[in-house]
Amino acid sequence: MTVPLPARLLIATTNPGKLDEIRGILGAVPVTLVTLADHSPGPEPEETGSTFAENARLKARYYAGATGELTVAEDSGLEIDALDGEPGVHSARFNGESYAEKFATIQEMLAERGTDSSTARFVCALTLAVRTDGIVWETTGIVEGRVRLPPRGNGGFGYDPIFYYPAYGRTLAEVTAEEKAAVSHRGQAFRALGAYFGKWLDGSGPGSPTWAL
Ligand code: ITT
C-alpha cells in the first residue's frame, strides 16, 4: 500500500550553508519545507558514526523522532586522497574553528607528503526518515575534483575555496550557487530525493514507501 506524501518535510541541519543550498535545490518539490527553527528538538545528536551514511541515519532518525516530521538529514564532507581520506567524517570539526586554520593544516599535511594538491571528492549521504525506527529512503552524491591551496573565491561555504572543479576551471567558491548545485554532491543527492518524491506522488515506484505513517 502506498501512503500519501506528507505535506511537510523537515530539513534537519544546523549548518546555514547547507540549508540555503538544499532550499534552492528542493524549490520545485510540492512539500512545505520546514527547518529546525520551526521546532525545539533539543541538543544536537553526537555524530558517532564512522561513515557518512551512519551519521546521516543517526541525524535523520533523531530529528524524526524528536519532531514527528518526515525528516531529511545528510552527512557530508571532503575526502582528500593524499591524506588517506581525511578530513572525511571529521570535516566539520577538523582542526579548529576557522576554515583559514583548517586550510593551513591541510596545506601543512600535504607539504609533509611533498605536494600542494591532491585528488579529492565531496560526499553527501542523505537519509529520509519517519520516526526513530523508520528509514524510508537513502542515497549518496559524490563530486570529484582536486584540493588546491591557496584558497580561492568567496562563494559557497566550508571547504569550497580549496575545492577545484576541473570542468569549470574554478573552485566551488568561485562559481554561482546554481553552478555549484548543478554538479555538487548535495545537488545530486537532493535532486534524487526530488525525483523520489515525484515517483511517490504518482505511485510509480519502485521507491513508493510501504510503511504506514
Ligand atoms: P549538520 O550536521 O547540522 O547538518 P554540520 O556542518 O555539522 O551540520 P556535517 O557533520 O555533515 O554537517 O559536516 C559537513 C562538513 O563538511 C561541513 O561543515 C563542511 O566543513 C564540509 N562540507 C560539506 N559539504 C560541503 C560543501 O558543499 N562545500 C564545502 N564544504 C562542505
Residues whose N, C-alpha, C, O or C-beta is under 5 A from the ligand:
A	BS01	ITT	A12 T13 T14 N15 E74 D75 S76 G77 L78 S91 A92 F157 G158 Y159 D160
